Amino acid sequence: MNVLVVGSGGREHTLAWKLLQSPNVENVFCVPGNGGTALLPHCQNLPATEEDFSKIGQYAKEKAVAFVIVGPELPLAKGIRDFLEQQNIPVFGPTETGAQIEASKWWAKALMQDVGIPTAVGETFTDAETAKAYVTQQGAPIVVKADGLAAGKGVTVAETVESAHTAIEGLFAADTEQVVVEECLVGEEVSVLALTDGITVRPLLPAQDHKRIGEGDTGGNTGGMGAYAPAPLLSAERLAQVTETILQPTVDALRDRAIDYQGVLYAGLIVTPEGDSKVLEFNCRFGDPETQAILPLLETPLDEVIMACLEKRLHELPPLKWSSQKALCVVAASQGYPGSYEKGKEITGTTQDWDAFVFHAGTRLDAEGHLLTSGGRVLGVTGLGDDFDQAAEKAYSAIAQIKFSGCYYRSDIGYRVRS
């Protein structure tokens, strides 16, 4: 079969790479793809934006793809599945209505409250003064979130009332229509990505992301500076409990609302000191960079799981097969990220035969075939090992030899699980 992947980041490179490992997949087409997908055998980039649904539909028909898999949240929130399904093109991902679970934090919060899914107590506001008054009443620490999509960077954990007020003012100044303010939950974060056909739920291995730009989880929020899997914070028993108390009830609630939620349900959780799991947020797509740590460990062909979801027969699929190894991904970013940064820096060293996987995120090929930076997060380098120390050693050995001007990466990814 042929498959079309929508997106241009490290997540999409990883999806294309994993799909091509299957004996069932002949070619993968990426819209628009990146420098890594351009260099991947049996993979071809096609010129269009992620939001040019007409062009994507045209390519899907021309290339006779079995399905389209959508990486980023924005096309899903804008209804790419709804549009393509009208042309009888199968799409792995939720409808526009289902994608509200990420596109509107308050919509997701209301859903959780209706169903009794454990989450932080919070309120939504449409003006700064009322939100600030609520913060003053509640006190700090407190969490301030943009209600809509913010590329993983719309959250402020405010340690003081003043910093919460500043965050609220900043969001409304940036034309945010609604702001969610909620209690600050204490614990350790973990990501659980689950695949669903709208009826059955199959969780993938739990992963832990590193959102902050600086060592020791300091500095501003980013889209993610690295990840590792499987995160030991969630044992097999705890993961089963999360499936039973959070993931399955959420899919059931969506179906009760006549929403055919098919695709990825990503639960960003916090595990409290008492061992309880609570939802910080839901996302409607594969995580980035969690995907770069999880999929290298998946031994079941990814296309088989996706087809089972598309055909509403996920319950018939045997248990997913996983490698017994550990995976750790380190992100190399452009100098200045998550703020402003320069593009067009030449990258060398990615084509060496490293004992690690190099997944491209913000890269492109120029007319002469040179690999250049084109984003804030440039590469994700994933090492596998019998333990996390070995996985980290492989990832860091490879990333140290990849060069571009202003390259920055954290040296402590996985510090909670490394000795």
C-alpha positions in Angstrom: 0.0 0.0 0.0 0.9 3.7 -0.3 0.4 6.1 2.6 0.3 9.9 2.8 1.6 11.7 5.9 0.6 15.3 6.6 3.2 17.4 8.5 6.8 18.5 8.5 8.2 17.7 11.9 10.2 15.1 13.7 6.9 13.2 14.5 6.1 13.0 10.8 9.6 11.8 9.8 9.2 9.1 12.5 5.8 8.1 11.3 7.0 7.8 7.7 10.1 5.8 8.8 8.0 3.4 11.0 5.4 2.9 8.2 8.1 2.0 5.7 9.4 -0.8 8.1 6.2 -2.7 7.4 6.1 -5.3 4.6 2.7 -3.9 3.6 3.9 -0.4 2.9 5.5 0.3 -0.5 5.7 4.1 -0.6 5.1 7.0 1.8 4.3 10.5 0.6 4.7 13.5 2.9 3.0 16.9 2.6 5.1 18.9 2.9 7.7 16.8 4.7 11.2 17.9 5.6 14.9 17.2 4.8 14.8 13.9 6.5 11.7 12.6 4.7 13.3 13.8 1.4 16.3 11.5 2.1 14.3 8.5 3.3 14.1 5.7 0.7 10.6 5.1 -0.8 9.5 8.4 0.7 8.7 11.5 -1.4 7.8 15.0 -0.3 5.0 16.7 -2.2 4.6 20.5 -2.4 1.7 21.9 -0.5 0.9 23.2 3.0 -0.6 21.2 5.8 -3.8 23.2 5.4 -4.2 22.9 1.6 -6.9 20.2 1.9 -7.8 20.2 -1.8 -4.2 19.6 -2.8 -3.8 16.9 -0.2 -6.9 15.2 -1.5 -5.7 15.4 -5.0 -2.4 13.8 -4.1 -4.1 11.1 -2.1 -6.1 10.1 -5.2 -3.2 10.4 -7.6 -0.9 8.3 -5.5 -3.7 5.8 -4.6 -3.0 5.9 -0.9 -4.7 3.5 1.5 -5.1 6.2 4.1 -3.9 9.6 5.2 -2.3 10.1 8.6 -2.3 13.6 10.0 0.6 14.6 12.3 -0.1 18.2 13.5 -3.2 19.3 15.4 -4.0 22.4 13.3 -5.2 20.5 10.2 -7.3 18.2 12.4 -8.8 21.2 14.2 -9.7 22.8 10.9 -11.5 19.6 9.7 -9.1 17.8 7.3 -10.7 14.5 8.1 -14.2 15.8 7.4 -13.0 17.3 4.1 -11.1 14.2 2.8 -13.8 11.7 3.9 -16.3 13.5 1.7 -14.0 12.3 -1.2 -13.9 8.8 0.3 -10.3 9.2 1.4 -9.7 7.4 4.8 -8.0 9.6 7.4 -6.4 8.5 10.6 -7.4 11.3 13.0 -10.5 12.8 14.6 -13.1 15.0 13.0 -13.1 18.7 13.5 -15.6 18.3 16.4 -13.5 15.6 18.0 -10.3 17.7 17.7 -11.9 20.2 20.1 -10.5 18.0 22.8 -7.2 19.7 22.1 -8.3 22.9 20.3 -10.3 24.1 23.3 -9.0 23.3 26.7 -12.3 24.5 28.2 -14.3 22.2 26.0 -12.1 19.3 27.1 -12.4 20.4 30.8 -16.2 20.5 30.6 -16.2 17.0 29.0 -14.0 15.7 31.8 -16.1 17.3 34.5 -19.3 15.9 33.0 -17.9 12.3 33.0 -16.0 12.5 36.3 -12.6 12.1 34.8 -9.9 13.2 37.3 -8.5 16.6 36.4 -7.6 20.0 37.9 -10.3 22.3 39.1 -10.5 25.4 36.9 -12.5 28.1 35.3 -12.6 29.9 31.9 -12.5 33.6 31.3 -13.1 36.0 28.4 -11.6 39.1 30.0 -8.4 39.8 31.8 -9.8 41.6 34.9 -12.2 38.8 35.9 -9.4 36.2 35.4 -7.0 38.2 37.5 -9.6 38.6 40.2 -10.0 34.8 40.3 -6.3 34.4 40.6 -6.1 36.8 43.5 -8.9 35.0 45.2 -7.3 31.5 44.6 -3.7 32.4 45.3 -0.5 30.8 43.8 0.9 28.6 42.5 -1.7 28.5 39.8 -1.8 27.5 36.1 -2.8 29.8 33.3 -3.6 28.4 29.8 -4.5 29.7 26.4 -7.8 28.0 25.6 -6.9 27.3 22.0 -4.0 25.8 20.1 -0.6 27.1 21.2 1.9 24.6 19.8 2.6 23.2 23.2 3.7 26.6 24.6 0.5 28.2 25.9 0.8 27.2 29.5 2.3 29.2 32.4 2.8 27.6 35.8 2.8 30.8 37.9 4.5 30.7 41.2 3.1 34.1 42.3 -0.1 35.9 41.8 1.8 38.7 40.0 3.3 36.3 37.4 -0.2 34.8 36.8 -1.6 38.3 36.2 1.3 38.9 33.8 0.6 35.7 31.9 -3.2 36.5 31.7 -2.4 40.0 30.4 0.0 38.6 27.8 -2.5 36.1 26.5 -5.3 38.6 26.1 -2.9 41.1 24.5 -2.1 38.3 22.0 -5.8 38.2 21.0 -6.5 35.0 22.9 -10.3 34.8 23.1 -10.5 32.6 26.3 -8.1 31.8 29.1 -8.3 28.8 31.4 -7.1 29.2 35.0 -6.8 26.1 37.1 -5.3 24.7 40.2 -1.6 23.7 40.2 -1.4 19.9 40.6 1.7 18.6 42.3 3.5 15.5 40.9 5.4 14.1 38.0 4.1 14.4 34.4 3.8 11.5 32.0 2.3 11.2 28.4 0.0 8.3 27.4 -0.7 8.1 23.7 -3.5 5.7 22.8 -4.9 4.6 19.5 -8.6 4.2 19.1 -11.2 3.3 16.5 -13.8 5.2 18.5 -14.9 2.2 20.5 -11.8 0.3 21.7 -8.6 1.9 23.1 -5.1 0.6 22.9 -2.5 2.6 24.9 1.1 2.8 23.6 4.0 2.8 26.0 4.0 5.7 28.4 6.6 8.3 27.8 8.0 11.3 29.6 8.6 14.6 27.8 11.0 17.4 28.9 9.1 20.7 28.1 11.5 23.3 29.5 14.4 24.7 27.5 16.9 24.6 30.3 18.8 21.9 32.3 16.9 20.6 35.3 13.6 21.6 33.8 14.2 25.3 34.0 13.4 28.2 31.7 10.6 28.7 29.2 8.2 26.0 27.8 9.1 24.5 24.5 7.4 22.0 22.2 9.6 19.4 23.9 13.4 19.0 24.3 13.5 15.3 24.6 11.6 12.2 25.8 12.1 8.7 26.9 10.0 5.5 26.9 8.7 3.4 28.6 8.4 5.8 31.5 8.6 3.6 34.7 6.3 6.1 36.4 3.4 4.1 35.0 3.7 0.4 35.6 1.7 -2.0 33.4 -0.9 -2.1 36.2 -1.1 1.7 36.5 -1.4 2.0 32.7 -4.3 -0.4 32.7 -5.9 1.7 35.4 -5.4 4.9 33.3 -7.0 3.1 30.4 -10.0 2.0 32.5 -10.6 5.3 34.4 -9.5 8.0 31.9 -8.9 6.8 28.3 -11.9 4.5 27.8 -14.4 6.7 29.6 -13.3 9.7 27.4 -13.8 7.8 24.2 -17.2 6.5 25.4 -18.2 10.0 26.3 -17.3 11.3 22.9 -19.3 8.5 21.3 -22.2 9.3 23.5 -22.0 12.8 22.0 -22.2 11.4 18.5 -18.5 12.1 17.9 -16.6 9.4 16.0 -13.3 9.9 17.7 -10.9 7.8 15.7 -7.1 8.3 15.8 -4.8 9.2 18.7 -6.0 10.2 22.1 -3.0 11.7 23.9 -3.5 12.2 27.7 -1.0 14.4 29.4 -1.2 13.2 32.9 0.2 14.1 36.3 0.9 11.4 38.8 0.4 12.7 42.3 2.6 11.7 45.3 -0.3 9.5 46.3 -0.1 7.6 43.0 -3.3 9.0 41.5 -3.3 10.0 37.8 -5.0 13.2 36.8 -5.4 14.7 33.3 -3.5 18.0 32.7 -4.6 18.1 29.0 -5.7 16.0 26.1 -4.2 16.2 22.6 -5.8 14.8 19.4 -2.6 13.6 17.7 0.8 11.8 18.2 3.1 13.7 20.6 6.3 15.3 19.5 9.0 14.2 20.6 7.3 11.3 22.4 6.6 9.6 19.1 10.4 9.6 18.4 10.9 7.6 21.6 7.8 5.3 21.4 7.6 4.1 17.8 11.2 2.7 17.6 10.1 0.3 20.3 6.9 -0.8 18.5 7.2 -4.2 16.8 3.6 -4.6 15.5 3.5 -3.0 12.0 2.0 0.5 12.5 -0.2 0.3 9.4 -1.9 -2.8 10.7 -3.0 -1.0 13.8 -4.1 2.1 11.9 -6.1 0.0 9.4 -7.8 -1.8 12.4 -8.8 1.6 13.7 -10.1 2.8 10.3 -12.2 -0.4 9.9 -13.6 -0.3 13.5 -12.0 -3.7 14.4 -9.4 -2.7 16.9 -10.9 -5.1 19.4 -9.9 -8.0 17.1 -6.2 -7.0 16.9 -3.8 -9.1 19.0 -2.0 -7.3 21.8 0.7 -4.9 20.5 4.2 -6.2 20.4 7.0 -4.2 21.9 10.8 -4.3 22.1 12.1 -5.0 25.6 14.6 -2.1 25.1 14.5 1.5 26.4 14.4 4.5 24.1 15.7 8.1 24.8 15.3 11.0 22.3 17.4 14.2 22.6 16.2 17.3 20.6 18.8 19.6 19.0 17.4 23.1 18.7 18.3 26.4 17.0 19.9 29.1 19.2 17.2 31.4 20.6 14.4 28.8 20.6 11.7 28.9 21.9 12.1 32.7 21.1 13.3 34.0 17.8 16.0 32.1 15.9 17.8 32.2 12.6 17.2 29.7 9.8 19.3 28.4 7.0 22.3 27.0 9.0 24.0 24.1 7.2 23.8 20.8 9.1 26.5 18.2 8.9 27.0 14.7 10.4 23.4 13.4 10.1 24.3 10.8 7.4 26.9 9.0 9.5 26.1 5.4 10.4 25.4 6.3 14.1 24.2 3.7 16.5 21.1 5.9 16.9 18.1 7.2 14.8 18.2 10.7 13.5 14.7 12.1 13.0 14.5 15.4 11.2 12.2 18.2 12.5 13.1 21.7 11.3 15.2 20.8 8.3 15.1 21.3 4.5 17.2 20.5 1.5 18.3 23.4 -0.7 18.6 23.2 -4.5 22.2 21.9 -4.2 21.2 19.2 -1.8 22.6 20.8 1.3 20.8 20.1 4.5 19.7 23.4 6.3 17.9 24.3 9.5 14.4 25.6 9.0 12.8 25.5 12.5 13.3 25.9 16.2 13.6 22.2 16.9 15.9 20.9 14.2 16.6 17.2 15.0 15.6 14.5 17.4 18.2 11.8 18.0 17.0 8.6 19.6 19.1 5.9 21.2 18.0 2.4 22.1 19.6 0.3 24.9 19.0 -2.4 27.4 18.7 0.4 30.0 18.2 4.1 29.9 21.9 4.8 30.5 22.8 2.8 27.4 20.1 4.5 25.4 21.3 8.0 26.5 24.9 7.1 25.7 24.0 6.2 22.1 21.8 9.3 21.6 24.3 11.7 23.1 27.3 10.1 21.2 25.5 10.7 17.9 24.2 14.2 18.6 27.6 15.4 19.7 28.9 14.8 16.2 26.1 16.5 14.4 27.0 20.1 13.7 25.2 23.3 12.8 25.8 26.9 14.0 24.0 27.7 17.2 23.1 24.0 17.9 21.7 23.6 21.5 20.5 20.6 23.3 19.9 19.6 26.9 22.5 17.2 28.4 20.1 15.9 31.1 17.3 14.2 29.1 16.1 11.3 31.1 17.8 12.4 34.3 15.0 10.8 36.4 15.8 7.3 35.1 19.5 7.5 34.4 22.0 6.5 37.1 
